[in-house]
């Protein structure tokens, strides 16, 4: 519950004799197929060969409440929404923000986390504000809302798109881009292991993240109820910790 307490601050099965076909169906029903993009600490990342992070804790809690085990499908972020829309999986969690366009394709649970967009730059750079990004190369992860925001708000900025967040960091270190656009929590985690980086907040860009489900999924309401429980637990823990 470590990440739940820190970041969230800001069927009964009745047994009876079944045919082999029924047993197979139960095996399928007992699995929750979830799409993720695992290259995004502190939300999802690999630690000692296992998936870890804030969102992994959330979806594990959801699966436990549904009496299901999870099968993760680790894919590039830009392909996640299509995978959910086409019902290849039961849902997805990977810092996915709701937009009017996305809402036409998939369903969103209530938000489980709130963040804001930031600019990550080398500490020694001359970039001090958003105005300084003019005519610079800025890195974004393909398929994210950050990519769309940059296209709308900064038409004189050249975008460097990469499939994985780690590839953006490599590009920044190699001088292929002068800045990275991402979320505050990701940037803070990044800075904690790269003290030579600086964070410039974009105050007006508050964003929330939700679990994504196929349109009409029967899992929407039970997952919403579990997220409400987690939010209540987090608020209660915060009250007793302050």
Secondary structure as GFF3:
##gff-version 3
##sequence-region A 1 242
A	DSSP	alpha_helix	2	7	.	.	.	ID=ss1
A	DSSP	alpha_helix	20	29	.	.	.	ID=ss2
A	DSSP	beta_strand	31	36	.	.	.	ID=ss3
A	DSSP	beta_strand	45	47	.	.	.	ID=ss4
A	DSSP	beta_strand	50	52	.	.	.	ID=ss5
A	DSSP	alpha_helix	54	65	.	.	.	ID=ss6
A	DSSP	beta_strand	69	74	.	.	.	ID=ss7
A	DSSP	three_ten_helix	77	79	.	.	.	ID=ss8
A	DSSP	alpha_helix	80	85	.	.	.	ID=ss9
A	DSSP	beta_strand	91	97	.	.	.	ID=ss10
A	DSSP	alpha_helix	100	103	.	.	.	ID=ss11
A	DSSP	beta_strand	106	108	.	.	.	ID=ss12
A	DSSP	beta_strand	113	122	.	.	.	ID=ss13
A	DSSP	three_ten_helix	130	133	.	.	.	ID=ss14
A	DSSP	beta_strand	137	141	.	.	.	ID=ss15
A	DSSP	alpha_helix	145	153	.	.	.	ID=ss16
A	DSSP	beta_strand	158	162	.	.	.	ID=ss17
A	DSSP	alpha_helix	165	173	.	.	.	ID=ss18
A	DSSP	beta_strand	179	183	.	.	.	ID=ss19
A	DSSP	alpha_helix	184	193	.	.	.	ID=ss20
A	DSSP	beta_strand	197	214	.	.	.	ID=ss21
A	DSSP	alpha_helix	219	241	.	.	.	ID=ss22
###
